[in-house]
Amino acid sequence: MLPLLWAVLAYVSRPVLAHGGLANYTVGDTWYRGYDPDTPPEQQIGQPWMIQRQWASIEPIFTVDSKYLACNNPGIPPPSYIPIQAGENITAVYWYWLHPVGPMSVWLAACGDDCTKADPTEAEWFKIWEAGLLVGPNLAEGIWYQKAFQNWDGSPDLWPVTIPATLKSGLYMIRHEILSIHVENKPQFYPECAHLNITGRGALLPPKEYLKKFPGAYDPNDPSININVYSDANKNTTKYVVPGGPIWKGFGVMDKYCMGC
């Protein structure tokens, strides 16, 4: 855990590269350091402060059947957890993000007694947040949340999400995913996962039909994934469905940011 101001100031020394990834998390005024693919793994893996599963590269995952689609490559679990109350916000921090087109989503999966022993490919994930196209005129030229959350003033890009207030307490993996579709029929998946210790008075979990596995949650022929946003068919539409199925309404709050969703 790091003081928030110190960690933000450290941002200015970061290089700007082609893609990006989820670098850190904040809850309230507390900053939780994530994995850094530019730092030697032996200085991070197994460290008592580490709360994020290892992602060894900023390169994307290109296929929906990849075993790394759940929590990136290689997804080695950390020993620690971010403590958070149900109903609180957790903010994902990106040092930079450059891609402008495509949806974003956040998922949770209960771990049982120990997230370090949980297999992300066997976990039952449920979506709690999604965002897509915010405003037209069409899929290629409109403003997506993926572009709107970018900052160009030297500050990091911040992605706040509320943990459902009525969620059952326990240990969870949280999965943030950015899906970039700016390249014709070549989707780019950027997932990262961390471990949470969620406390509160809630007792709810979504029913089975809302639980998904990665891989398995996405169809390679889904027109929201295998898509050419520049095609003639998409020049006059703002219709886009965020992949992965709907958010369960039972939590009472629908965190959705997209046209017509």
C-alpha distance (Angstrom), angle and dihedral (degrees) to the residues before:
residue distance angle dihedral
M1 . . .
L2 3.79 . .
P3 3.79 134.3 .
L4 3.80 107.2 -95.9
L5 3.83 97.5 -126.9
W6 3.81 93.8 50.3
A7 3.78 92.1 51.0
V8 3.81 93.3 48.7
L9 3.81 91.3 51.4
A10 3.80 89.6 52.7
Y11 3.81 88.0 62.7
V12 3.80 94.8 78.5
S13 3.80 92.0 70.6
R14 3.81 94.1 57.8
P15 3.84 119.3 108.8
V16 3.80 120.0 -124.6
L17 3.81 110.9 -122.9
A18 3.77 136.8 173.4
H19 3.80 103.4 -88.5
G20 3.79 127.0 9.1
G21 3.75 144.3 -155.9
L22 3.78 146.0 -146.4
A23 3.79 104.7 -75.1
N24 3.81 107.1 173.3
Y25 3.80 144.7 -3.7
T26 3.79 133.7 -136.4
V27 3.80 130.8 -158.7
G28 3.78 111.8 -175.7
D29 3.81 107.0 -42.7
T30 3.81 94.8 -24.0
W31 3.78 121.4 103.1
Y32 3.82 120.2 -153.3
R33 3.76 116.1 -160.2
G34 3.79 116.6 -131.7
Y35 3.77 132.4 -161.0
D36 3.80 118.9 -63.5
P37 3.83 115.7 -154.9
D38 3.82 89.2 -160.3
T39 3.82 92.7 60.4
P40 3.83 120.9 76.5
P41 3.83 109.6 -92.4
E42 3.80 92.9 -131.3
Q43 3.80 88.8 64.3
Q44 3.81 91.2 56.4
I45 3.82 114.9 24.7
G46 3.79 111.0 93.5
Q47 3.80 94.3 6.1
P48 3.82 111.2 145.0
W49 3.81 92.0 -123.8
M50 3.81 95.5 53.4
I51 3.82 114.2 110.7
Q52 3.82 101.7 161.5
R53 3.80 130.9 79.9
Q54 3.78 113.6 -113.5
W55 3.80 119.0 -92.9
A56 3.77 109.1 -177.5
S57 3.80 100.7 -165.6
I58 3.79 142.7 26.1
E59 3.82 88.3 -131.1
P60 3.82 115.0 115.0
I61 3.78 130.7 -118.5
F62 3.81 109.9 -113.8
T63 3.81 105.5 -167.6
V64 3.79 133.0 61.1
D65 3.81 91.3 -140.3
S66 3.81 96.1 56.6
K67 3.81 114.0 126.3
Y68 3.80 86.6 -136.5
L69 3.80 94.8 58.9
A70 3.80 91.5 97.3
C71 3.81 101.5 56.0
N72 3.80 107.1 -6.9
N73 3.79 129.4 -107.7
P74 3.02 121.7 -14.4
G75 3.82 95.9 -9.6
I76 3.82 96.5 -160.8
P77 3.82 106.4 -180.0
P78 3.81 122.8 -115.6
P79 3.81 122.5 -130.9
S80 3.80 97.5 -127.2
Y81 3.80 141.8 61.9
I82 3.79 137.2 -141.4
P83 3.81 107.7 -121.3
I84 3.79 112.0 -136.5
Q85 3.79 138.6 160.4
A86 3.78 120.1 -125.4
G87 3.80 104.9 -103.3
E88 3.81 93.8 34.7
N89 3.79 125.7 113.6
I90 3.77 123.9 -112.6
T91 3.81 114.6 -163.8
A92 3.79 121.9 -153.3
V93 3.80 112.1 -146.5
Y94 3.79 122.9 -149.1
W95 3.79 118.2 -173.6
Y96 3.78 86.7 -147.6
W97 3.79 140.2 -16.1
L98 3.78 122.4 -165.5
H99 3.81 108.5 173.5
P100 3.82 115.0 96.4
V101 3.82 108.3 -169.0
G102 3.79 131.8 68.3
P103 3.81 144.9 47.3
M104 3.81 131.5 -68.1
S105 3.79 128.1 -151.9
V106 3.80 141.4 177.9
W107 3.79 124.9 -148.0
L108 3.81 137.9 -175.6
A109 3.81 130.9 -155.2
A110 3.79 125.9 -172.8
C111 3.82 113.1 -124.5
G112 3.78 102.7 -165.0
D113 3.80 112.4 -141.0
D114 3.81 99.5 -17.5
C115 3.81 131.2 22.7
T116 3.82 90.8 -165.9
K117 3.80 87.8 69.3
A118 3.80 95.3 43.6
D119 3.81 118.7 110.0
P120 3.83 107.7 -140.7
T121 3.82 90.6 -152.4
E122 3.81 90.7 58.1
A123 3.80 96.9 39.6
E124 3.80 120.0 109.8
W125 3.79 105.9 -123.6
F126 3.79 126.8 -163.3
K127 3.77 126.9 -168.9
I128 3.82 119.2 -120.0
W129 3.82 101.8 168.2
E130 3.80 138.5 24.4
A131 3.77 139.8 172.5
G132 3.77 135.2 -177.3
L133 3.79 137.9 150.1
L134 3.80 110.3 -0.2
V135 3.80 101.0 -175.1
G136 3.84 137.1 0.7
P137 2.98 161.7 -157.7
N138 3.83 85.5 159.9
L139 3.80 142.7 -37.8
A140 3.80 95.9 -82.8
E141 3.81 99.4 42.6
G142 3.78 101.2 30.5
I143 3.79 126.9 98.1
W144 3.80 114.8 -100.1
Y145 3.81 124.0 -164.9
Q146 3.81 85.1 -115.6
K147 3.80 88.4 66.3
A148 3.79 97.2 35.1
F149 3.81 94.4 58.7
Q150 3.81 92.5 56.0
N151 3.80 118.1 105.7
W152 3.77 122.7 -153.5
D153 3.81 98.2 -175.5
G154 3.79 96.8 86.4
S155 3.80 94.8 -92.1
P156 3.82 123.6 115.4
D157 3.80 123.1 -97.3
L158 3.81 110.9 -103.6
W159 3.81 126.4 -153.7
P160 3.83 111.9 -172.7
V161 3.81 120.9 -165.8
T162 3.81 130.4 176.7
I163 3.79 119.6 -132.0
P164 3.84 105.3 -132.8
A165 3.80 108.8 -96.8
T166 3.81 93.2 -139.4
L167 3.81 95.6 48.8
K168 3.79 117.3 127.9
S169 3.82 113.0 -102.9
G170 3.79 117.8 -109.6
L171 3.77 147.2 91.2
Y172 3.80 115.6 -47.1
M173 3.75 143.1 172.8
I174 3.79 114.4 -131.0
R175 3.78 117.5 -152.4
H176 3.81 123.5 -162.3
E177 3.79 115.8 -168.3
I178 3.78 131.6 -173.7
L179 3.80 114.6 -170.0
S180 3.78 112.4 -162.9
I181 3.80 116.2 -160.8
H182 3.79 100.9 172.0
V183 3.83 91.2 115.4
E184 3.80 115.2 73.4
N185 3.83 111.6 -100.0
K186 3.81 91.7 -20.7
P187 3.81 108.9 104.6
Q188 3.79 118.8 -164.0
F189 3.81 118.4 -150.9
Y190 3.80 121.0 -159.2
P191 3.83 109.9 -175.3
E192 3.80 126.7 168.9
C193 3.81 129.1 175.7
A194 3.80 136.7 -158.1
H195 3.80 135.2 -179.9
L196 3.81 121.9 -109.3
N197 3.79 133.5 -168.1
I198 3.81 101.5 -154.3
T199 3.79 119.6 -166.7
G200 3.78 131.5 -178.9
R201 3.78 143.9 101.7
G202 3.80 97.8 -79.3
A203 3.79 124.1 115.1
L204 3.80 104.0 -174.8
L205 3.79 132.5 120.2
P206 3.82 125.1 168.4
P207 3.82 119.1 -99.7
K208 3.79 119.3 -99.9
E209 3.79 96.0 -94.3
Y210 3.82 89.6 66.3
L211 3.81 94.3 53.0
K212 3.80 117.9 100.0
K213 3.78 138.5 -178.5
F214 3.80 129.5 -140.0
P215 2.93 113.0 -110.4
G216 3.77 97.2 30.8
A217 3.79 103.5 45.6
Y218 3.81 94.1 87.5
D219 3.79 131.4 59.9
P220 3.84 112.7 -142.5
N221 3.82 87.9 -139.8
D222 3.79 94.5 52.3
P223 3.83 104.8 130.9
S224 3.80 88.8 -139.0
I225 3.82 89.9 59.9
N226 3.80 105.7 30.3
I227 3.79 93.6 49.3
N228 3.77 143.4 138.5
V229 3.80 105.2 -152.8
Y230 3.83 89.8 -171.9
S231 3.82 95.7 58.2
D232 3.79 122.7 116.6
A233 3.80 88.8 -112.0
N234 3.80 91.1 59.8
K235 3.79 98.7 41.7
N236 3.79 92.9 88.3
T237 3.79 102.3 35.5
T238 3.77 138.4 83.2
K239 3.80 92.9 -177.7
Y240 3.79 112.6 124.8
V241 3.81 131.2 151.3
V242 3.81 117.1 -152.5
P243 3.84 106.8 -125.1
G244 3.79 123.6 -116.0
G245 3.77 102.6 56.6
P246 3.80 129.9 -88.4
I247 3.78 132.2 -44.4
W248 3.79 113.5 -105.4
K249 3.81 110.4 -104.0
G250 3.79 92.2 -151.9
F251 3.79 93.2 86.8
G252 3.81 87.2 66.8
V253 3.81 95.6 -131.4
M254 3.80 122.4 82.0
D255 3.80 110.0 -157.8
K256 3.82 98.5 -162.8
Y257 3.78 128.0 143.3
C258 3.78 112.5 -177.6
M259 3.78 142.4 95.4
G260 3.79 112.4 -81.9
C261 3.81 95.3 -8.4
